Amino acid sequence: MIQAGSKVRFAKMPQWVEQLPHESRCVFQFCLGRTYRIAEIDSAGLFVLDVSTDIDRQFGGFKNDIRVEAEFLEEVL
């Protein structure tokens, strides 16, 4: 069961990502297939992936995260 602290692979791209701004789409594409830790589950039930290690230096910003539904994740044991 995926929960805060679990290690997951961002396995499948959500269709709604197509509607995001170009830079956000690039971030999601970069993260696809990579493994991250779940930082938290937000109030909307989305899983918050801490992608800052990869994304901060690649795209700029600080403490970047992405938020996705469980169906797009695979738990890594």
Biopython code that builds the backbone (N, CA, C, O; Angstrom):
import numpy as np
from Bio.PDB.StructureBuilder import StructureBuilder

atoms = [
    (1, "MET", "N", (0.843, -1.189, 0.000)),
    (1, "MET", "CA", (0.000, 0.000, 0.000)),
    (1, "MET", "C", (0.886, 1.251, 0.000)),
    (1, "MET", "O", (1.775, 1.399, 0.839)),
    (2, "ILE", "N", (0.629, 2.129, -0.942)),
    (2, "ILE", "CA", (1.422, 3.351, -1.059)),
    (2, "ILE", "C", (0.968, 4.353, -0.003)),
    (2, "ILE", "O", (-0.224, 4.616, 0.155)),
    (3, "GLN", "N", (1.934, 4.899, 0.709)),
    (3, "GLN", "CA", (1.643, 5.892, 1.748)),
    (3, "GLN", "C", (2.817, 6.859, 1.844)),
    (3, "GLN", "O", (3.842, 6.667, 1.190)),
    (4, "ALA", "N", (2.665, 7.889, 2.655)),
    (4, "ALA", "CA", (3.763, 8.836, 2.862)),
    (4, "ALA", "C", (5.000, 8.060, 3.302)),
    (4, "ALA", "O", (4.924, 7.213, 4.192)),
    (5, "GLY", "N", (6.130, 8.349, 2.680)),
    (5, "GLY", "CA", (7.377, 7.657, 2.973)),
    (5, "GLY", "C", (7.679, 6.515, 2.031)),
    (5, "GLY", "O", (8.823, 6.066, 1.954)),
    (6, "SER", "N", (6.668, 6.028, 1.302)),
    (6, "SER", "CA", (6.889, 4.936, 0.350)),
    (6, "SER", "C", (7.778, 5.395, -0.796)),
    (6, "SER", "O", (7.792, 6.570, -1.163)),
    (7, "LYS", "N", (8.512, 4.453, -1.348)),
    (7, "LYS", "CA", (9.325, 4.710, -2.536)),
    (7, "LYS", "C", (8.517, 4.212, -3.737)),
    (7, "LYS", "O", (8.041, 3.077, -3.746)),
    (8, "VAL", "N", (8.367, 5.069, -4.747)),
    (8, "VAL", "CA", (7.547, 4.727, -5.904)),
    (8, "VAL", "C", (8.236, 5.097, -7.205)),
    (8, "VAL", "O", (9.127, 5.946, -7.236)),
    (9, "ARG", "N", (7.813, 4.454, -8.266)),
    (9, "ARG", "CA", (8.244, 4.810, -9.620)),
    (9, "ARG", "C", (7.082, 5.555, -10.264)),
    (9, "ARG", "O", (5.940, 5.097, -10.216)),
    (10, "PHE", "N", (7.374, 6.698, -10.863)),
    (10, "PHE", "CA", (6.383, 7.433, -11.636)),
    (10, "PHE", "C", (6.269, 6.688, -12.966)),
    (10, "PHE", "O", (7.056, 6.913, -13.885)),
    (11, "ALA", "N", (5.277, 5.797, -13.055)),
    (11, "ALA", "CA", (5.235, 4.791, -14.105)),
    (11, "ALA", "C", (4.418, 5.156, -15.334)),
    (11, "ALA", "O", (4.686, 4.650, -16.424)),
    (12, "LYS", "N", (3.429, 6.023, -15.179)),
    (12, "LYS", "CA", (2.523, 6.308, -16.286)),
    (12, "LYS", "C", (2.170, 7.789, -16.272)),
    (12, "LYS", "O", (1.926, 8.367, -15.213)),
    (13, "MET", "N", (2.146, 8.395, -17.452)),
    (13, "MET", "CA", (1.864, 9.823, -17.568)),
    (13, "MET", "C", (0.352, 10.072, -17.514)),
    (13, "MET", "O", (-0.396, 9.486, -18.296)),
    (14, "PRO", "N", (-0.099, 10.930, -16.603)),
    (14, "PRO", "CA", (-1.517, 11.294, -16.577)),
    (14, "PRO", "C", (-1.889, 12.089, -17.839)),
    (14, "PRO", "O", (-1.102, 12.903, -18.321)),
    (15, "GLN", "N", (-3.065, 11.851, -18.351)),
    (15, "GLN", "CA", (-3.510, 12.545, -19.558)),
    (15, "GLN", "C", (-3.635, 14.054, -19.318)),
    (15, "GLN", "O", (-3.402, 14.845, -20.231)),
    (16, "TRP", "N", (-3.996, 14.451, -18.111)),
    (16, "TRP", "CA", (-4.194, 15.874, -17.826)),
    (16, "TRP", "C", (-2.901, 16.690, -17.911)),
    (16, "TRP", "O", (-2.954, 17.919, -17.964)),
    (17, "VAL", "N", (-1.744, 16.025, -17.927)),
    (17, "VAL", "CA", (-0.462, 16.731, -18.037)),
    (17, "VAL", "C", (-0.390, 17.497, -19.365)),
    (17, "VAL", "O", (0.260, 18.540, -19.443)),
    (18, "GLU", "N", (-1.055, 16.986, -20.404)),
    (18, "GLU", "CA", (-1.070, 17.648, -21.715)),
    (18, "GLU", "C", (-1.592, 19.091, -21.633)),
    (18, "GLU", "O", (-1.261, 19.918, -22.483)),
    (19, "GLN", "N", (-2.391, 19.386, -20.633)),
    (19, "GLN", "CA", (-3.001, 20.710, -20.498)),
    (19, "GLN", "C", (-2.140, 21.688, -19.699)),
    (19, "GLN", "O", (-2.485, 22.864, -19.587)),
    (20, "LEU", "N", (-1.049, 21.224, -19.157)),
    (20, "LEU", "CA", (-0.170, 22.075, -18.355)),
    (20, "LEU", "C", (0.715, 22.945, -19.248)),
    (20, "LEU", "O", (0.885, 22.651, -20.432)),
    (21, "PRO", "N", (1.278, 24.015, -18.681)),
    (21, "PRO", "CA", (2.247, 24.825, -19.438)),
    (21, "PRO", "C", (3.448, 23.975, -19.867)),
    (21, "PRO", "O", (3.744, 22.948, -19.255)),
    (22, "HIS", "N", (4.126, 24.415, -20.916)),
    (22, "HIS", "CA", (5.238, 23.672, -21.512)),
    (22, "HIS", "C", (6.290, 23.240, -20.483)),
    (22, "HIS", "O", (6.687, 22.075, -20.459)),
    (23, "GLU", "N", (6.740, 24.163, -19.640)),
    (23, "GLU", "CA", (7.793, 23.816, -18.676)),
    (23, "GLU", "C", (7.321, 22.738, -17.707)),
    (23, "GLU", "O", (8.094, 21.847, -17.356)),
    (24, "SER", "N", (6.077, 22.803, -17.273)),
    (24, "SER", "CA", (5.535, 21.779, -16.372)),
    (24, "SER", "C", (5.468, 20.426, -17.073)),
    (24, "SER", "O", (5.782, 19.402, -16.466)),
    (25, "ARG", "N", (5.066, 20.408, -18.333)),
    (25, "ARG", "CA", (5.042, 19.152, -19.096)),
    (25, "ARG", "C", (6.442, 18.564, -19.193)),
    (25, "ARG", "O", (6.616, 17.349, -19.088)),
    (26, "CYS", "N", (7.435, 19.414, -19.393)),
    (26, "CYS", "CA", (8.822, 18.950, -19.470)),
    (26, "CYS", "C", (9.277, 18.320, -18.151)),
    (26, "CYS", "O", (9.984, 17.312, -18.153)),
    (27, "VAL", "N", (8.874, 18.908, -17.038)),
    (27, "VAL", "CA", (9.220, 18.361, -15.720)),
    (27, "VAL", "C", (8.608, 16.969, -15.559)),
    (27, "VAL", "O", (9.300, 16.031, -15.163)),
    (28, "PHE", "N", (7.323, 16.831, -15.860)),
    (28, "PHE", "CA", (6.664, 15.525, -15.747)),
    (28, "PHE", "C", (7.343, 14.505, -16.661)),
    (28, "PHE", "O", (7.573, 13.367, -16.250)),
    (29, "GLN", "N", (7.661, 14.892, -17.878)),
    (29, "GLN", "CA", (8.317, 13.982, -18.823)),
    (29, "GLN", "C", (9.685, 13.548, -18.296)),
    (29, "GLN", "O", (10.050, 12.377, -18.406)),
    (30, "PHE", "N", (10.432, 14.478, -17.733)),
    (30, "PHE", "CA", (11.746, 14.172, -17.173)),
    (30, "PHE", "C", (11.628, 13.159, -16.031)),
    (30, "PHE", "O", (12.478, 12.280, -15.890)),
    (31, "CYS", "N", (10.589, 13.279, -15.230)),
    (31, "CYS", "CA", (10.407, 12.416, -14.052)),
    (31, "CYS", "C", (9.849, 11.038, -14.388)),
    (31, "CYS", "O", (9.998, 10.105, -13.599)),
    (32, "LEU", "N", (9.214, 10.896, -15.537)),
    (32, "LEU", "CA", (8.590, 9.630, -15.914)),
    (32, "LEU", "C", (9.615, 8.498, -15.897)),
    (32, "LEU", "O", (10.685, 8.606, -16.498)),
    (33, "GLY", "N", (9.278, 7.424, -15.210)),
    (33, "GLY", "CA", (10.148, 6.258, -15.120)),
    (33, "GLY", "C", (11.146, 6.304, -13.978)),
    (33, "GLY", "O", (11.812, 5.307, -13.701)),
    (34, "ARG", "N", (11.260, 7.442, -13.313)),
    (34, "ARG", "CA", (12.211, 7.582, -12.202)),
    (34, "ARG", "C", (11.549, 7.217, -10.870)),
    (34, "ARG", "O", (10.325, 7.157, -10.754)),
    (35, "THR", "N", (12.386, 6.982, -9.894)),
    (35, "THR", "CA", (11.926, 6.578, -8.568)),
    (35, "THR", "C", (12.060, 7.734, -7.593)),
    (35, "THR", "O", (13.079, 8.425, -7.562)),
    (36, "TYR", "N", (11.006, 7.934, -6.791)),
    (36, "TYR", "CA", (10.963, 9.020, -5.810)),
    (36, "TYR", "C", (10.287, 8.546, -4.534)),
    (36, "TYR", "O", (9.615, 7.515, -4.514)),
    (37, "ARG", "N", (10.476, 9.311, -3.475)),
    (37, "ARG", "CA", (9.813, 9.055, -2.205)),
    (37, "ARG", "C", (8.557, 9.918, -2.132)),
    (37, "ARG", "O", (8.550, 11.067, -2.575)),
    (38, "ILE", "N", (7.489, 9.342, -1.563)),
    (38, "ILE", "CA", (6.250, 10.097, -1.335)),
    (38, "ILE", "C", (6.476, 10.995, -0.124)),
    (38, "ILE", "O", (6.693, 10.505, 0.984)),
    (39, "ALA", "N", (6.425, 12.304, -0.333)),
    (39, "ALA", "CA", (6.623, 13.258, 0.754)),
    (39, "ALA", "C", (5.380, 13.343, 1.629)),
    (39, "ALA", "O", (5.474, 13.451, 2.852)),
    (40, "GLU", "N", (4.212, 13.294, 0.989)),
    (40, "GLU", "CA", (2.944, 13.391, 1.710)),
    (40, "GLU", "C", (1.815, 13.064, 0.765)),
    (40, "GLU", "O", (2.021, 12.910, -0.439)),
    (41, "ILE", "N", (0.624, 12.957, 1.312)),
    (41, "ILE", "CA", (-0.594, 12.864, 0.526)),
    (41, "ILE", "C", (-1.351, 14.147, 0.823)),
    (41, "ILE", "O", (-1.694, 14.416, 1.974)),
    (42, "ASP", "N", (-1.616, 14.947, -0.216)),
    (42, "ASP", "CA", (-2.206, 16.265, 0.023)),
    (42, "ASP", "C", (-3.706, 16.168, 0.313)),
    (42, "ASP", "O", (-4.280, 15.080, 0.275)),
    (43, "SER", "N", (-4.329, 17.298, 0.599)),
    (43, "SER", "CA", (-5.738, 17.323, 1.002)),
    (43, "SER", "C", (-6.681, 16.864, -0.109)),
    (43, "SER", "O", (-7.825, 16.505, 0.170)),
    (44, "ALA", "N", (-6.225, 16.870, -1.357)),
    (44, "ALA", "CA", (-7.032, 16.396, -2.484)),
    (44, "ALA", "C", (-6.803, 14.902, -2.748)),
    (44, "ALA", "O", (-7.394, 14.337, -3.668)),
    (45, "GLY", "N", (-5.943, 14.261, -1.940)),
    (45, "GLY", "CA", (-5.651, 12.847, -2.104)),
    (45, "GLY", "C", (-4.574, 12.549, -3.132)),
    (45, "GLY", "O", (-4.376, 11.393, -3.506)),
    (46, "LEU", "N", (-3.874, 13.584, -3.592)),
    (46, "LEU", "CA", (-2.785, 13.387, -4.552)),
    (46, "LEU", "C", (-1.498, 13.041, -3.817)),
    (46, "LEU", "O", (-1.238, 13.537, -2.721)),
    (47, "PHE", "N", (-0.702, 12.185, -4.438)),
    (47, "PHE", "CA", (0.573, 11.777, -3.862)),
    (47, "PHE", "C", (1.634, 12.786, -4.285)),
    (47, "PHE", "O", (1.834, 13.038, -5.473)),
    (48, "VAL", "N", (2.306, 13.354, -3.296)),
    (48, "VAL", "CA", (3.307, 14.395, -3.527)),
    (48, "VAL", "C", (4.672, 13.721, -3.613)),
    (48, "VAL", "O", (5.182, 13.188, -2.628)),
    (49, "LEU", "N", (5.261, 13.757, -4.829)),
    (49, "LEU", "CA", (6.576, 13.169, -5.039)),
    (49, "LEU", "C", (7.633, 14.254, -4.903)),
    (49, "LEU", "O", (7.550, 15.295, -5.556)),
    (50, "ASP", "N", (8.610, 14.016, -4.069)),
    (50, "ASP", "CA", (9.725, 14.955, -3.913)),
    (50, "ASP", "C", (10.695, 14.726, -5.056)),
    (50, "ASP", "O", (11.496, 13.792, -5.025)),
    (51, "VAL", "N", (10.620, 15.585, -6.068)),
    (51, "VAL", "CA", (11.475, 15.455, -7.251)),
    (51, "VAL", "C", (12.604, 16.480, -7.252)),
    (51, "VAL", "O", (13.276, 16.667, -8.266)),
    (52, "SER", "N", (12.809, 17.135, -6.130)),
    (52, "SER", "CA", (13.766, 18.246, -6.062)),
    (52, "SER", "C", (15.196, 17.850, -6.423)),
    (52, "SER", "O", (15.923, 18.653, -7.007)),
    (53, "THR", "N", (15.607, 16.642, -6.092)),
    (53, "THR", "CA", (16.966, 16.203, -6.398)),
    (53, "THR", "C", (17.241, 16.267, -7.892)),
    (53, "THR", "O", (18.326, 16.679, -8.300)),
    (54, "ASP", "N", (16.289, 15.872, -8.703)),
    (54, "ASP", "CA", (16.442, 15.895, -10.160)),
    (54, "ASP", "C", (16.062, 17.242, -10.764)),
    (54, "ASP", "O", (16.761, 17.748, -11.642)),
    (55, "ILE", "N", (14.984, 17.809, -10.309)),
    (55, "ILE", "CA", (14.370, 18.946, -10.995)),
    (55, "ILE", "C", (14.972, 20.292, -10.612)),
    (55, "ILE", "O", (15.107, 21.157, -11.477)),
    (56, "ASP", "N", (15.336, 20.500, -9.362)),
    (56, "ASP", "CA", (15.866, 21.803, -8.946)),
    (56, "ASP", "C", (17.051, 22.227, -9.807)),
    (56, "ASP", "O", (17.096, 23.362, -10.282)),
    (57, "ARG", "N", (17.994, 21.340, -10.008)),
    (57, "ARG", "CA", (19.183, 21.717, -10.789)),
    (57, "ARG", "C", (18.908, 21.705, -12.292)),
    (57, "ARG", "O", (19.535, 22.461, -13.034)),
    (58, "GLN", "N", (17.998, 20.876, -12.746)),
    (58, "GLN", "CA", (17.710, 20.747, -14.175)),
    (58, "GLN", "C", (16.835, 21.897, -14.699)),
    (58, "GLN", "O", (17.062, 22.411, -15.794)),
    (59, "PHE", "N", (15.820, 22.297, -13.890)),
    (59, "PHE", "CA", (14.845, 23.278, -14.345)),
    (59, "PHE", "C", (14.816, 24.546, -13.496)),
    (59, "PHE", "O", (14.152, 25.518, -13.855)),
    (60, "GLY", "N", (15.527, 24.540, -12.380)),
    (60, "GLY", "CA", (15.514, 25.690, -11.488)),
    (60, "GLY", "C", (14.454, 25.526, -10.409)),
    (60, "GLY", "O", (13.676, 24.572, -10.409)),
    (61, "GLY", "N", (14.448, 26.467, -9.509)),
    (61, "GLY", "CA", (13.499, 26.398, -8.400)),
    (61, "GLY", "C", (14.124, 25.732, -7.190)),
    (61, "GLY", "O", (15.317, 25.429, -7.164)),
    (62, "PHE", "N", (13.288, 25.515, -6.194)),
    (62, "PHE", "CA", (13.755, 24.973, -4.919)),
    (62, "PHE", "C", (12.672, 24.094, -4.328)),
    (62, "PHE", "O", (11.516, 24.505, -4.229)),
    (63, "LYS", "N", (13.046, 22.875, -3.931)),
    (63, "LYS", "CA", (12.122, 21.916, -3.326)),
    (63, "LYS", "C", (10.922, 21.621, -4.230)),
    (63, "LYS", "O", (9.777, 21.630, -3.779)),
    (64, "ASN", "N", (11.197, 21.360, -5.503)),
    (64, "ASN", "CA", (10.130, 21.029, -6.450)),
    (64, "ASN", "C", (9.476, 19.704, -6.101)),
    (64, "ASN", "O", (10.118, 18.794, -5.578)),
    (65, "ASP", "N", (8.183, 19.611, -6.401)),
    (65, "ASP", "CA", (7.461, 18.356, -6.270)),
    (65, "ASP", "C", (6.470, 18.248, -7.422)),
    (65, "ASP", "O", (6.150, 19.236, -8.083)),
    (66, "ILE", "N", (5.990, 17.022, -7.647)),
    (66, "ILE", "CA", (4.873, 16.816, -8.557)),
    (66, "ILE", "C", (3.817, 16.047, -7.780)),
    (66, "ILE", "O", (4.126, 15.333, -6.827)),
    (67, "ARG", "N", (2.565, 16.203, -8.199)),
    (67, "ARG", "CA", (1.441, 15.589, -7.497)),
    (67, "ARG", "C", (0.617, 14.788, -8.482)),
    (67, "ARG", "O", (0.150, 15.315, -9.492)),
    (68, "VAL", "N", (0.440, 13.503, -8.181)),
    (68, "VAL", "CA", (-0.284, 12.608, -9.079)),
    (68, "VAL", "C", (-1.155, 11.638, -8.280)),
    (68, "VAL", "O", (-0.972, 11.441, -7.079)),
    (69, "GLU", "N", (-2.099, 11.047, -8.988)),
    (69, "GLU", "CA", (-2.955, 10.028, -8.412)),
    (69, "GLU", "C", (-2.189, 8.708, -8.314)),
    (69, "GLU", "O", (-1.216, 8.491, -9.037)),
    (70, "ALA", "N", (-2.633, 7.833, -7.418)),
    (70, "ALA", "CA", (-1.961, 6.549, -7.173)),
    (70, "ALA", "C", (-1.877, 5.681, -8.422)),
    (70, "ALA", "O", (-0.927, 4.912, -8.567)),
    (71, "GLU", "N", (-2.838, 5.783, -9.319)),
    (71, "GLU", "CA", (-2.873, 4.922, -10.502)),
    (71, "GLU", "C", (-1.677, 5.127, -11.441)),
    (71, "GLU", "O", (-1.436, 4.301, -12.321)),
    (72, "PHE", "N", (-0.937, 6.210, -11.261)),
    (72, "PHE", "CA", (0.208, 6.502, -12.116)),
    (72, "PHE", "C", (1.537, 6.098, -11.467)),
    (72, "PHE", "O", (2.609, 6.377, -12.005)),
    (73, "LEU", "N", (1.455, 5.446, -10.321)),
    (73, "LEU", "CA", (2.637, 5.083, -9.542)),
    (73, "LEU", "C", (2.739, 3.576, -9.366)),
    (73, "LEU", "O", (1.731, 2.869, -9.355)),
    (74, "GLU", "N", (3.969, 3.094, -9.229)),
    (74, "GLU", "CA", (4.233, 1.706, -8.869)),
    (74, "GLU", "C", (5.107, 1.717, -7.625)),
    (74, "GLU", "O", (6.145, 2.378, -7.598)),
    (75, "GLU", "N", (4.695, 0.996, -6.606)),
    (75, "GLU", "CA", (5.498, 0.942, -5.389)),
    (75, "GLU", "C", (6.772, 0.148, -5.638)),
    (75, "GLU", "O", (6.741, -0.900, -6.284)),
    (76, "VAL", "N", (7.883, 0.643, -5.129)),
    (76, "VAL", "CA", (9.176, -0.015, -5.233)),
    (76, "VAL", "C", (9.505, -0.586, -3.863)),
    (76, "VAL", "O", (9.602, 0.147, -2.879)),
    (77, "LEU", "N", (9.675, -1.883, -3.813)),
    (77, "LEU", "CA", (9.933, -2.533, -2.524)),
    (77, "LEU", "C", (11.396, -2.757, -2.288)),
    (77, "LEU", "O", (11.779, -3.294, -1.248)),
]
sb = StructureBuilder()
sb.init_structure("model")
sb.init_model(0)
sb.init_chain("A")
sb.init_seg("    ")
for serial, (resi, resn, name, xyz) in enumerate(atoms, 1):
    if name == "N":
        sb.init_residue(resn, " ", resi, " ")
    sb.init_atom(name, np.array(xyz, "f"), 0.0, 1.0, " ", f" {name:<3s}", serial, name[0])
structure = sb.get_structure()
